Amino acid sequence: MDALIDKLKEEIIEQLNLEDVKKEDIDNDAPLFGSGLGLDSIDALELIVLLEKNHGIKVANPQDGKKIFESVHNKHHIQEQK
């Protein structure tokens, strides 16, 4: 699981061109939007594209991007999907 989280962090950094951010800078449970990493709704759409392109995961409602990417280790959303 740690390897997958590290890979996701690297993909986020690359997809969003976060040049000054290292994967170690992204706390697994910290918010990605607002006060955390400071991402916005356009970044959420880019992350949805990342999921579809790199992992074949389709997001039915793109407006759910912020909820899906609440944090790198979004336990709440994962539990909802089980």
Backbone bond lengths (Angstrom), bond angles and torsions (degrees), N, CA, C in turn:
res aa  C-N    CA-C-N  psi(-1)  N-CA   C-N-CA  omega(-1)  CA-C   N-CA-C  phi
1 M - - - 1.451 - - 1.528 110.94 -
2 D 1.346 117.16 -39.16 1.459 120.52 179.97 1.525 111.60 -61.46
3 A 1.324 116.98 -38.14 1.462 120.43 179.41 1.526 110.51 -65.49
4 L 1.326 116.99 -38.55 1.457 121.07 178.51 1.532 110.85 -66.48
5 I 1.317 116.96 -41.69 1.464 121.12 178.52 1.523 110.05 -64.62
6 D 1.326 117.33 -42.94 1.470 120.59 177.44 1.524 110.70 -61.19
7 K 1.331 116.76 -41.79 1.468 120.64 179.26 1.528 110.38 -63.96
8 L 1.330 117.04 -42.39 1.461 121.14 179.15 1.528 110.70 -62.30
9 K 1.318 116.74 -42.27 1.468 120.32 177.78 1.524 110.58 -60.66
10 E 1.326 116.84 -44.13 1.468 120.71 179.10 1.523 110.81 -63.11
11 E 1.329 116.94 -39.96 1.460 120.72 179.15 1.529 111.39 -66.64
12 I 1.324 116.79 -39.18 1.470 120.98 177.81 1.520 109.64 -62.32
13 I 1.308 116.49 -47.19 1.469 121.42 -179.99 1.527 110.60 -59.41
14 E 1.323 116.17 -45.27 1.469 120.25 -179.14 1.523 111.58 -68.26
15 Q 1.332 117.28 -47.86 1.466 121.73 -176.61 1.523 111.64 -60.80
16 L 1.346 116.53 -38.03 1.462 120.21 -175.44 1.526 112.95 -98.43
17 N 1.329 116.13 5.95 1.471 121.19 179.76 1.530 112.50 52.91
18 L 1.311 116.08 47.91 1.463 121.63 179.48 1.527 108.33 -87.05
19 E 1.307 115.82 77.23 1.460 122.73 -171.41 1.526 114.01 -61.28
20 D 1.318 117.94 -33.08 1.461 121.15 -176.46 1.526 113.31 -94.04
21 V 1.333 117.11 7.80 1.462 121.48 -176.89 1.521 108.78 -110.95
22 K 1.340 115.18 134.90 1.459 121.92 173.68 1.522 107.62 -109.01
23 K 1.329 116.39 157.57 1.466 118.59 -178.63 1.527 111.84 -58.79
24 E 1.330 116.89 -29.84 1.462 120.62 178.66 1.536 111.79 -68.74
25 D 1.331 116.97 -19.82 1.459 121.77 179.87 1.525 112.60 -77.96
26 I 1.317 116.78 -16.33 1.463 120.95 -177.22 1.523 109.13 -96.53
27 D 1.324 115.62 109.76 1.465 121.68 176.77 1.530 108.01 -71.86
28 N 1.322 117.15 133.78 1.466 121.68 -176.93 1.521 113.27 -56.28
29 D 1.332 117.52 -34.61 1.458 121.13 -174.44 1.527 113.64 -106.39
30 A 1.328 117.67 -1.04 1.462 121.20 179.65 1.526 109.58 -75.52
31 P 1.321 116.91 147.68 1.467 118.94 178.04 1.524 111.47 -63.98
32 L 1.312 116.14 141.10 1.463 120.78 176.95 1.527 110.58 -85.57
33 F 1.326 116.59 -24.31 1.454 121.40 -176.98 1.526 110.22 -107.89
34 G 1.327 115.60 154.75 1.460 120.66 177.28 1.512 112.08 69.37
35 S 1.323 116.18 -119.98 1.466 121.29 -172.71 1.520 114.18 -71.65
36 G 1.306 118.40 -16.48 1.460 120.73 -179.48 1.510 111.94 -78.47
37 L 1.307 116.46 -108.88 1.463 122.53 -179.60 1.532 111.07 -75.28
38 G 1.324 116.39 -15.86 1.455 120.73 175.86 1.513 115.29 83.33
39 L 1.324 117.28 23.75 1.456 120.39 179.62 1.526 110.37 -74.34
40 D 1.341 116.07 162.14 1.464 120.77 179.18 1.524 109.94 -125.38
41 S 1.332 116.80 -174.52 1.468 120.97 -174.96 1.533 112.91 -65.54
42 I 1.318 117.83 -30.30 1.475 119.96 176.01 1.525 109.57 -67.84
43 D 1.330 116.83 -39.14 1.466 120.43 175.48 1.524 110.43 -61.44
44 A 1.334 117.26 -37.70 1.467 120.97 178.64 1.524 110.35 -60.21
45 L 1.329 116.37 -42.34 1.471 119.74 178.17 1.523 111.21 -63.86
46 E 1.328 116.61 -39.56 1.465 120.16 178.02 1.522 111.17 -64.70
47 L 1.323 117.23 -35.26 1.460 120.64 178.53 1.532 110.94 -69.96
48 I 1.316 116.86 -33.69 1.466 120.40 175.31 1.524 109.78 -64.22
49 V 1.323 116.49 -42.32 1.474 120.55 176.29 1.529 109.58 -60.12
50 L 1.326 117.12 -41.39 1.462 122.16 178.30 1.525 110.30 -58.36
51 L 1.330 117.52 -46.31 1.466 120.95 179.49 1.524 111.32 -60.28
52 E 1.316 115.73 -44.75 1.462 119.43 -178.31 1.520 111.73 -67.57
53 K 1.331 115.97 -44.74 1.467 121.05 -176.39 1.531 112.62 -70.82
54 N 1.317 117.11 -47.33 1.461 120.83 -173.05 1.528 114.37 -89.46
55 H 1.338 116.68 -23.69 1.464 118.36 -172.61 1.527 114.00 -129.27
56 G 1.337 117.55 -0.63 1.461 120.73 178.43 1.514 113.65 67.76
57 I 1.328 117.94 20.68 1.462 122.17 -178.66 1.523 108.26 -94.96
58 K 1.315 116.45 122.34 1.464 121.71 178.90 1.529 109.16 -96.18
59 V 1.301 116.16 134.88 1.455 122.12 176.35 1.523 106.74 -104.83
60 A 1.333 116.07 117.19 1.462 120.86 -175.00 1.526 112.23 -63.24
61 N 1.317 116.86 -41.31 1.460 120.98 -177.73 1.524 109.46 -122.54
62 P 1.325 117.87 103.54 1.470 120.76 -178.78 1.519 113.88 -56.85
63 Q 1.323 118.11 -21.87 1.464 120.67 178.02 1.526 111.58 -68.60
64 D 1.327 117.66 -12.42 1.458 121.88 177.81 1.526 112.38 -84.44
65 G 1.336 117.44 1.50 1.463 121.24 -176.47 1.507 114.49 -53.15
66 K 1.336 118.10 -45.25 1.460 120.87 -179.71 1.532 111.26 -65.24
67 K 1.331 116.64 -36.04 1.469 120.71 179.58 1.531 110.26 -69.65
68 I 1.326 115.82 -42.96 1.460 120.81 -178.93 1.523 110.79 -64.47
69 F 1.337 115.58 -42.25 1.459 121.24 -177.91 1.522 111.70 -101.05
70 E 1.309 117.00 38.13 1.463 120.83 178.40 1.533 110.05 -54.87
71 S 1.314 116.03 -41.89 1.464 123.45 174.27 1.524 107.40 -151.93
72 V 1.323 116.45 169.53 1.470 119.46 178.67 1.526 110.13 -64.29
73 H 1.306 116.34 -36.14 1.461 122.40 -176.98 1.525 107.98 -111.84
74 N 1.313 116.04 65.50 1.458 122.54 -173.44 1.523 110.21 -77.08
75 K 1.316 116.38 82.66 1.467 121.69 -177.19 1.524 111.52 -62.96
76 H 1.330 116.82 -41.16 1.463 120.89 -177.14 1.524 110.93 -59.30
77 H 1.313 116.86 -47.78 1.464 120.14 -177.87 1.528 110.79 -69.10
78 I 1.312 117.16 -38.06 1.465 119.96 178.69 1.519 110.43 -62.03
79 Q 1.334 117.03 -42.71 1.470 120.22 179.56 1.520 110.89 -64.42
80 E 1.338 117.62 -36.45 1.461 120.25 179.03 1.516 111.71 -63.26
81 Q 1.327 117.76 -31.18 1.448 121.90 -175.34 1.517 113.59 -82.30
82 K 1.338 118.45 -14.09 1.472 120.90 -177.63 1.504 112.15 -72.25
